[in-house]
Amino acid sequence: MIFDFSDYGELLVLVQASVYAGAVLGIVGGLIGVFVMQRDMAFAVHGISELSFAGAAAALLLGANVVLGSVFGSLIAAAIIGLLGARARDRNSIIGVLMPFGLGLGILFLALYPGRSGNKFGLLTGQIVSVDFPQLGLLIGISIAVLVVLLVIWRPLTFDSLDPDVAAARGVPSRTLSLTFMLLLGLTIAVSVQVIGALLVLALLVTPAAAALRLSSSPILVPVLSMVFGFVSAVGGILIAIGSSLPISPFITTISFAIYLVCRVVGMRRVPVRKVESWR
Amino acid sequence: MPAALEIHEGALGFGGRALWSALDLTVEPGEFLAVLGANGSGKTSLLRAILGQQDLDSGTIEVGGRPVRRGDRRIGYIPQQRLVAPGTPLRGRDLVTLGVNGHRFGLPVMSAADRERVDAAITAVGASDYAEQPMGSLSGGEQQRLRVAQATASDPLLLLADEPLTSLDLAHQRGVAELIDRQRHEKETAVVFVTHDVNPVLGMVDRVLYLAQGRFTVGTPEEVLRSEVLSALYGTSVEVLHRDGRVFVAGATDVGHH
């Protein structure tokens, strides 16, 4: 039987912390996703998550803290991409090179790991219910730190993302901001890998923002909607998964995808885009 | 009141080739200077130098009496036009807002004063009707009006515009040029206006800086836009034709005029 909600209440108490972690991640992922879209970095998210997976797998093999391993891998990837890939074309080729290498390393570490196989797949496809309490605290702490820094750099980061020439002329420190952003992105991805798995990180870091952008161009509405979508996907996915024998990830990805589909349909009926007069 | 812009003995080269040297230039508050010259003559590099994004090989630049530095917010900047792509999450109003508070760190909460400033700038360029639309859905002329609002919203002392009229039709060229002209008359903003075609602003510019062949000449349009002056500058026979109040430069192979 796939679904069984008979002991739901007791199960919920057991996984309460996981729900909190999912909630915070959904919010942070939705927010940072807005910038992922603005800076056209969906591919970078995927690339970083594979190195984050490699880091986590290495930690598993060495008996170290898996979350820290994941953070370590993430930050190395984010730093490489941030330092070498200032221009989009360079960036994509660097990511294309890093990604299979990271995934291969991770698979190697997992193959060498003698422990239970459940942990192995968890890193690729999600395992939050099996993350223990101190680690959950770490995940929540990282997410909140990312949230705070993101809010503080919100305006200059938007300026730099959408209007870089004028931002530079106005003294916005482009390089510092983009490295800071990569750092925040790396941290968020490391957390996501723990919750939803390396292969599915995009469902929390890209899909909610992409869905929000189908509905609005407002600088307030887009992040708010994106946060709500991320939150609903993450928490909804976890709550449904508790009553089932299936992993969490497919529920999160399906909810997130369904929201996107709905937004696309609703977005098509939005105020028809004003007739664009020829600009010549 | 110090000069809005003062360049002393400025020299800048690129790949071993001098773009210009021994450039002495003073732009007073409220003055409209057009920078002309062929592609690759160093017009955009001059703007980059004034923005502090490129160091001079020698010489000094002062903006409003202070040495040039990167990110001087007393300068307004209209970049070379790139249309905002459709689907970009940025409305006209947001673009102008970024010009007012986009550099500020801290919680992204907008003050009432900033909001008023943004509203006033949008009204001043006549963009109220479409400021709430996504930038990507606006025409080139509308986008450029909003760029003027963005660059002037914080009342700069110096306005730098890099080919702001490129790819606009004649009516929009006229409209955008008039907005810039009005800004300098009403707010005493000095304007440095880089263009490959002087005609849309011919009746407005006070002086012309013409860059060519690693040399330059400065003066009123009447002084500079003459066959013998430009021939001497280019070192080859150049003919300047005046027709119906418009100016055409012909003869120099690298002259970018139509």
Interface residues (C-beta under 8 A of the other chain):
Chain A: V34 M37 Q38 L151 V152 I153 W154 R155 P156 T158 F159 L162 D163 D165 V166 A167 A168 A169 R170 G171 V172 L213 S216 S217 S218 P219 V222 V273 R274 V276 E277 S278 W279 R280
Chain B: L51 Q53 R70 G71 D72 R73 I75 Y77 P79 Q80 L83 P86 G87 T88 P89 L90 R91 D94 L95 L98 G99 N101 G102 H103 R104 F105 G106 L107 P108 Y130 Q133 P134 S137 L138 S139 G140 G141 Q143 Q150 A151 L160 S167 L168 D169
